[in-house]
């Protein structure tokens, strides 16, 4: 089978939905499985619903109505007739969400997050599936939670590969399927919804590709392919025509947002090529990720991570920072779910650049300050340069006050305030 993945930017409006139809007619759609993200910025919009509900603000009703109106507007622009089933299906999904908000008794933010945020993908796939049917393309809408099974680590669930593979292999070949990315089902907690992490739709596509021994994955984007930097932050970006699996894994590890970090390993294990192509320019080949030359053309690649926290940790008695200290610190970081993006060690101090996506930084401080002397700077920028040149490093160092710089073979990281 072929796996197609359409991200939020690909289906941000009615024109994006029409583009899905255009892509399928151009590429063919027999024996194809499509993964679709929430439309546009809808994941952010659902996060506002979650926060309004959890923190009991006055914005809950307004935020729900915004999301509802957004989807109904797209349905209207796609010229569905009033008797089309899509109107009932959309209202049923909002009814399910409202039912959860009314009956939920859990105070676990991460659990609540996963039960609500996934409605974005359920809505987008229902609309697209119905639109394709309306245009005489038969397809099968499936609920991904019945196929991808995970543990109960909400917001960052781990896949139960044995159970997931058995479920996915039940899919009949030679058909067109449409399902959701990002969300999954917990196999041990009454099939509650879990998520694979933000931007996890790419990973969902890789899971299906691995289990189905797919011919390829194509990620359809609003850009020509993988660029050597994010054009939102860098000028004169260039297209990377080919990237090896290992190089792509390195780039994803350092935070390149074009490919989800967990996506690549399942593909490498079965040598499944990944294509990143533009849905605007179907004649262009875009970027290919596969075995072979690490990078073509071989030019510096820039990755920016914003909203980082740089922490310097030293012993209270000015003793050396040795193995038992580092083991203790990493355990505390792990327990507080803080992602470490840079490490630098000296005799008397240990520095880490972290991101706090679960808002646990204050808990980390409490745990560390009882044992260590702590200095930290919030809201710093972390730049990573792969295949770095002197000119590329100088370019980054001009962007602000350099707090830390670290170079390894071919890679330079710079923390800037």
Secondary structure as a PSIPRED ss2 file (coil, helix, strand):
# PSIPRED VFORMAT (PSIPRED V4.0)

   1 X C   1.000  0.000  0.000
   2 X E   0.000  0.000  1.000
   3 X E   0.000  0.000  1.000
   4 X E   0.000  0.000  1.000
   5 X E   0.000  0.000  1.000
   6 X E   0.000  0.000  1.000
   7 X C   1.000  0.000  0.000
   8 X H   0.000  1.000  0.000
   9 X H   0.000  1.000  0.000
  10 X H   0.000  1.000  0.000
  11 X H   0.000  1.000  0.000
  12 X C   1.000  0.000  0.000
  13 X C   1.000  0.000  0.000
  14 X H   0.000  1.000  0.000
  15 X H   0.000  1.000  0.000
  16 X H   0.000  1.000  0.000
  17 X H   0.000  1.000  0.000
  18 X H   0.000  1.000  0.000
  19 X H   0.000  1.000  0.000
  20 X H   0.000  1.000  0.000
  21 X H   0.000  1.000  0.000
  22 X H   0.000  1.000  0.000
  23 X H   0.000  1.000  0.000
  24 X H   0.000  1.000  0.000
  25 X H   0.000  1.000  0.000
  26 X H   0.000  1.000  0.000
  27 X H   0.000  1.000  0.000
  28 X C   1.000  0.000  0.000
  29 X C   1.000  0.000  0.000
  30 X C   1.000  0.000  0.000
  31 X C   1.000  0.000  0.000
  32 X E   0.000  0.000  1.000
  33 X E   0.000  0.000  1.000
  34 X E   0.000  0.000  1.000
  35 X E   0.000  0.000  1.000
  36 X E   0.000  0.000  1.000
  37 X C   1.000  0.000  0.000
  38 X C   1.000  0.000  0.000
  39 X C   1.000  0.000  0.000
  40 X C   1.000  0.000  0.000
  41 X C   1.000  0.000  0.000
  42 X H   0.000  1.000  0.000
  43 X H   0.000  1.000  0.000
  44 X H   0.000  1.000  0.000
  45 X H   0.000  1.000  0.000
  46 X H   0.000  1.000  0.000
  47 X H   0.000  1.000  0.000
  48 X H   0.000  1.000  0.000
  49 X H   0.000  1.000  0.000
  50 X H   0.000  1.000  0.000
  51 X H   0.000  1.000  0.000
  52 X H   0.000  1.000  0.000
  53 X H   0.000  1.000  0.000
  54 X H   0.000  1.000  0.000
  55 X C   1.000  0.000  0.000
  56 X C   1.000  0.000  0.000
  57 X C   1.000  0.000  0.000
  58 X C   1.000  0.000  0.000
  59 X C   1.000  0.000  0.000
  60 X H   0.000  1.000  0.000
  61 X H   0.000  1.000  0.000
  62 X H   0.000  1.000  0.000
  63 X H   0.000  1.000  0.000
  64 X H   0.000  1.000  0.000
  65 X H   0.000  1.000  0.000
  66 X H   0.000  1.000  0.000
  67 X H   0.000  1.000  0.000
  68 X H   0.000  1.000  0.000
  69 X H   0.000  1.000  0.000
  70 X H   0.000  1.000  0.000
  71 X H   0.000  1.000  0.000
  72 X H   0.000  1.000  0.000
  73 X H   0.000  1.000  0.000
  74 X H   0.000  1.000  0.000
  75 X H   0.000  1.000  0.000
  76 X H   0.000  1.000  0.000
  77 X H   0.000  1.000  0.000
  78 X C   1.000  0.000  0.000
  79 X C   1.000  0.000  0.000
  80 X C   1.000  0.000  0.000
  81 X C   1.000  0.000  0.000
  82 X C   1.000  0.000  0.000
  83 X C   1.000  0.000  0.000
  84 X C   1.000  0.000  0.000
  85 X C   1.000  0.000  0.000
  86 X H   0.000  1.000  0.000
  87 X H   0.000  1.000  0.000
  88 X H   0.000  1.000  0.000
  89 X H   0.000  1.000  0.000
  90 X H   0.000  1.000  0.000
  91 X H   0.000  1.000  0.000
  92 X H   0.000  1.000  0.000
  93 X H   0.000  1.000  0.000
  94 X H   0.000  1.000  0.000
  95 X H   0.000  1.000  0.000
  96 X H   0.000  1.000  0.000
  97 X H   0.000  1.000  0.000
  98 X H   0.000  1.000  0.000
  99 X H   0.000  1.000  0.000
 100 X H   0.000  1.000  0.000
 101 X H   0.000  1.000  0.000
 102 X H   0.000  1.000  0.000
 103 X H   0.000  1.000  0.000
 104 X C   1.000  0.000  0.000
 105 X C   1.000  0.000  0.000
 106 X C   1.000  0.000  0.000
 107 X C   1.000  0.000  0.000
 108 X C   1.000  0.000  0.000
 109 X H   0.000  1.000  0.000
 110 X H   0.000  1.000  0.000
 111 X H   0.000  1.000  0.000
 112 X H   0.000  1.000  0.000
 113 X H   0.000  1.000  0.000
 114 X H   0.000  1.000  0.000
 115 X H   0.000  1.000  0.000
 116 X H   0.000  1.000  0.000
 117 X H   0.000  1.000  0.000
 118 X C   1.000  0.000  0.000
 119 X H   0.000  1.000  0.000
 120 X H   0.000  1.000  0.000
 121 X H   0.000  1.000  0.000
 122 X H   0.000  1.000  0.000
 123 X H   0.000  1.000  0.000
 124 X H   0.000  1.000  0.000
 125 X H   0.000  1.000  0.000
 126 X H   0.000  1.000  0.000
 127 X H   0.000  1.000  0.000
 128 X H   0.000  1.000  0.000
 129 X H   0.000  1.000  0.000
 130 X H   0.000  1.000  0.000
 131 X H   0.000  1.000  0.000
 132 X H   0.000  1.000  0.000
 133 X H   0.000  1.000  0.000
 134 X H   0.000  1.000  0.000
 135 X C   1.000  0.000  0.000
 136 X C   1.000  0.000  0.000
 137 X C   1.000  0.000  0.000
 138 X C   1.000  0.000  0.000
 139 X C   1.000  0.000  0.000
 140 X E   0.000  0.000  1.000
 141 X E   0.000  0.000  1.000
 142 X C   1.000  0.000  0.000
 143 X C   1.000  0.000  0.000
 144 X H   0.000  1.000  0.000
 145 X H   0.000  1.000  0.000
 146 X H   0.000  1.000  0.000
 147 X C   1.000  0.000  0.000
 148 X C   1.000  0.000  0.000
 149 X E   0.000  0.000  1.000
 150 X E   0.000  0.000  1.000
 151 X C   1.000  0.000  0.000
 152 X C   1.000  0.000  0.000
 153 X C   1.000  0.000  0.000
 154 X C   1.000  0.000  0.000
 155 X C   1.000  0.000  0.000
 156 X C   1.000  0.000  0.000
 157 X C   1.000  0.000  0.000
 158 X C   1.000  0.000  0.000
 159 X E   0.000  0.000  1.000
 160 X C   1.000  0.000  0.000
 161 X H   0.000  1.000  0.000
 162 X H   0.000  1.000  0.000
 163 X H   0.000  1.000  0.000
 164 X H   0.000  1.000  0.000
 165 X H   0.000  1.000  0.000
 166 X H   0.000  1.000  0.000
 167 X H   0.000  1.000  0.000
 168 X H   0.000  1.000  0.000
 169 X C   1.000  0.000  0.000
 170 X C   1.000  0.000  0.000
 171 X C   1.000  0.000  0.000
 172 X C   1.000  0.000  0.000
 173 X C   1.000  0.000  0.000
 174 X C   1.000  0.000  0.000
 175 X C   1.000  0.000  0.000
 176 X E   0.000  0.000  1.000
 177 X E   0.000  0.000  1.000
 178 X E   0.000  0.000  1.000
 179 X E   0.000  0.000  1.000
 180 X E   0.000  0.000  1.000
 181 X C   1.000  0.000  0.000
 182 X C   1.000  0.000  0.000
 183 X E   0.000  0.000  1.000
 184 X E   0.000  0.000  1.000
 185 X E   0.000  0.000  1.000
 186 X E   0.000  0.000  1.000
 187 X C   1.000  0.000  0.000
 188 X C   1.000  0.000  0.000
 189 X C   1.000  0.000  0.000
 190 X C   1.000  0.000  0.000
 191 X C   1.000  0.000  0.000
 192 X C   1.000  0.000  0.000
 193 X E   0.000  0.000  1.000
 194 X E   0.000  0.000  1.000
 195 X E   0.000  0.000  1.000
 196 X C   1.000  0.000  0.000
 197 X C   1.000  0.000  0.000
 198 X C   1.000  0.000  0.000
 199 X C   1.000  0.000  0.000
 200 X C   1.000  0.000  0.000
 201 X H   0.000  1.000  0.000
 202 X H   0.000  1.000  0.000
 203 X H   0.000  1.000  0.000
 204 X H   0.000  1.000  0.000
 205 X H   0.000  1.000  0.000
 206 X H   0.000  1.000  0.000
 207 X H   0.000  1.000  0.000
 208 X H   0.000  1.000  0.000
 209 X H   0.000  1.000  0.000
 210 X H   0.000  1.000  0.000
 211 X H   0.000  1.000  0.000
 212 X H   0.000  1.000  0.000
 213 X C   1.000  0.000  0.000
 214 X C   1.000  0.000  0.000
 215 X C   1.000  0.000  0.000
 216 X E   0.000  0.000  1.000
 217 X E   0.000  0.000  1.000
 218 X E   0.000  0.000  1.000
 219 X E   0.000  0.000  1.000
 220 X E   0.000  0.000  1.000
 221 X E   0.000  0.000  1.000
 222 X C   1.000  0.000  0.000
 223 X C   1.000  0.000  0.000
 224 X C   1.000  0.000  0.000
 225 X C   1.000  0.000  0.000
 226 X C   1.000  0.000  0.000
 227 X E   0.000  0.000  1.000
 228 X C   1.000  0.000  0.000
 229 X C   1.000  0.000  0.000
 230 X C   1.000  0.000  0.000
 231 X C   1.000  0.000  0.000
 232 X C   1.000  0.000  0.000
 233 X C   1.000  0.000  0.000
 234 X C   1.000  0.000  0.000
 235 X C   1.000  0.000  0.000
 236 X C   1.000  0.000  0.000
 237 X C   1.000  0.000  0.000
 238 X C   1.000  0.000  0.000
 239 X E   0.000  0.000  1.000
 240 X C   1.000  0.000  0.000
 241 X C   1.000  0.000  0.000
 242 X E   0.000  0.000  1.000
 243 X E   0.000  0.000  1.000
 244 X C   1.000  0.000  0.000
 245 X H   0.000  1.000  0.000
 246 X H   0.000  1.000  0.000
 247 X H   0.000  1.000  0.000
 248 X H   0.000  1.000  0.000
 249 X H   0.000  1.000  0.000
 250 X H   0.000  1.000  0.000
 251 X H   0.000  1.000  0.000
 252 X H   0.000  1.000  0.000
 253 X H   0.000  1.000  0.000
 254 X C   1.000  0.000  0.000
 255 X C   1.000  0.000  0.000
 256 X C   1.000  0.000  0.000
 257 X C   1.000  0.000  0.000
 258 X C   1.000  0.000  0.000
 259 X C   1.000  0.000  0.000
 260 X C   1.000  0.000  0.000
 261 X C   1.000  0.000  0.000
 262 X C   1.000  0.000  0.000
 263 X H   0.000  1.000  0.000
 264 X H   0.000  1.000  0.000
 265 X H   0.000  1.000  0.000
 266 X H   0.000  1.000  0.000
 267 X H   0.000  1.000  0.000
 268 X H   0.000  1.000  0.000
 269 X H   0.000  1.000  0.000
 270 X C   1.000  0.000  0.000
 271 X C   1.000  0.000  0.000
 272 X C   1.000  0.000  0.000
 273 X E   0.000  0.000  1.000
 274 X E   0.000  0.000  1.000
 275 X E   0.000  0.000  1.000
 276 X E   0.000  0.000  1.000
 277 X E   0.000  0.000  1.000
 278 X E   0.000  0.000  1.000
 279 X C   1.000  0.000  0.000
 280 X C   1.000  0.000  0.000
 281 X C   1.000  0.000  0.000
 282 X C   1.000  0.000  0.000
 283 X C   1.000  0.000  0.000
 284 X C   1.000  0.000  0.000
 285 X C   1.000  0.000  0.000
 286 X C   1.000  0.000  0.000
 287 X E   0.000  0.000  1.000
 288 X E   0.000  0.000  1.000
 289 X E   0.000  0.000  1.000
 290 X C   1.000  0.000  0.000
 291 X C   1.000  0.000  0.000
 292 X C   1.000  0.000  0.000
 293 X C   1.000  0.000  0.000
 294 X C   1.000  0.000  0.000
 295 X E   0.000  0.000  1.000
 296 X E   0.000  0.000  1.000
 297 X C   1.000  0.000  0.000
 298 X C   1.000  0.000  0.000
 299 X C   1.000  0.000  0.000
 300 X C   1.000  0.000  0.000
 301 X E   0.000  0.000  1.000
 302 X E   0.000  0.000  1.000
 303 X E   0.000  0.000  1.000
 304 X E   0.000  0.000  1.000
 305 X E   0.000  0.000  1.000
 306 X E   0.000  0.000  1.000
 307 X E   0.000  0.000  1.000
 308 X E   0.000  0.000  1.000
 309 X E   0.000  0.000  1.000
 310 X E   0.000  0.000  1.000
 311 X E   0.000  0.000  1.000
 312 X E   0.000  0.000  1.000
 313 X E   0.000  0.000  1.000
 314 X E   0.000  0.000  1.000
 315 X E   0.000  0.000  1.000
 316 X C   1.000  0.000  0.000
 317 X C   1.000  0.000  0.000
 318 X C   1.000  0.000  0.000
 319 X C   1.000  0.000  0.000
 320 X C   1.000  0.000  0.000
 321 X C   1.000  0.000  0.000
 322 X C   1.000  0.000  0.000
 323 X H   0.000  1.000  0.000
 324 X H   0.000  1.000  0.000
 325 X H   0.000  1.000  0.000
 326 X H   0.000  1.000  0.000
 327 X H   0.000  1.000  0.000
 328 X H   0.000  1.000  0.000
 329 X H   0.000  1.000  0.000
 330 X H   0.000  1.000  0.000
 331 X H   0.000  1.000  0.000
 332 X H   0.000  1.000  0.000
 333 X H   0.000  1.000  0.000
 334 X H   0.000  1.000  0.000
 335 X H   0.000  1.000  0.000
 336 X C   1.000  0.000  0.000
 337 X C   1.000  0.000  0.000
 338 X C   1.000  0.000  0.000
 339 X E   0.000  0.000  1.000
 340 X E   0.000  0.000  1.000
 341 X E   0.000  0.000  1.000
 342 X E   0.000  0.000  1.000
 343 X E   0.000  0.000  1.000
 344 X E   0.000  0.000  1.000
 345 X E   0.000  0.000  1.000
 346 X C   1.000  0.000  0.000
 347 X C   1.000  0.000  0.000
 348 X C   1.000  0.000  0.000
 349 X E   0.000  0.000  1.000
 350 X E   0.000  0.000  1.000
 351 X E   0.000  0.000  1.000
 352 X E   0.000  0.000  1.000
 353 X E   0.000  0.000  1.000
 354 X E   0.000  0.000  1.000
 355 X E   0.000  0.000  1.000
 356 X C   1.000  0.000  0.000
 357 X C   1.000  0.000  0.000
 358 X C   1.000  0.000  0.000
 359 X C   1.000  0.000  0.000
 360 X C   1.000  0.000  0.000
 361 X H   0.000  1.000  0.000
 362 X H   0.000  1.000  0.000
 363 X H   0.000  1.000  0.000
 364 X H   0.000  1.000  0.000
 365 X H   0.000  1.000  0.000
 366 X H   0.000  1.000  0.000
 367 X H   0.000  1.000  0.000
 368 X H   0.000  1.000  0.000
 369 X H   0.000  1.000  0.000
 370 X C   1.000  0.000  0.000
 371 X C   1.000  0.000  0.000
 372 X E   0.000  0.000  1.000
 373 X E   0.000  0.000  1.000
 374 X E   0.000  0.000  1.000
 375 X E   0.000  0.000  1.000
 376 X E   0.000  0.000  1.000
 377 X E   0.000  0.000  1.000
 378 X E   0.000  0.000  1.000
 379 X E   0.000  0.000  1.000
 380 X E   0.000  0.000  1.000
 381 X E   0.000  0.000  1.000
 382 X E   0.000  0.000  1.000
 383 X E   0.000  0.000  1.000
 384 X E   0.000  0.000  1.000
 385 X E   0.000  0.000  1.000
 386 X E   0.000  0.000  1.000
 387 X C   1.000  0.000  0.000
 388 X C   1.000  0.000  0.000
 389 X C   1.000  0.000  0.000
 390 X H   0.000  1.000  0.000
 391 X H   0.000  1.000  0.000
 392 X H   0.000  1.000  0.000
 393 X H   0.000  1.000  0.000
 394 X H   0.000  1.000  0.000
 395 X H   0.000  1.000  0.000
 396 X H   0.000  1.000  0.000
 397 X H   0.000  1.000  0.000
 398 X C   1.000  0.000  0.000
 399 X C   1.000  0.000  0.000
 400 X C   1.000  0.000  0.000
 401 X C   1.000  0.000  0.000
 402 X E   0.000  0.000  1.000
 403 X E   0.000  0.000  1.000
 404 X E   0.000  0.000  1.000
 405 X E   0.000  0.000  1.000
 406 X E   0.000  0.000  1.000
 407 X E   0.000  0.000  1.000
 408 X E   0.000  0.000  1.000
 409 X C   1.000  0.000  0.000
 410 X C   1.000  0.000  0.000
 411 X E   0.000  0.000  1.000
 412 X E   0.000  0.000  1.000
 413 X E   0.000  0.000  1.000
 414 X E   0.000  0.000  1.000
 415 X E   0.000  0.000  1.000
 416 X E   0.000  0.000  1.000
 417 X C   1.000  0.000  0.000
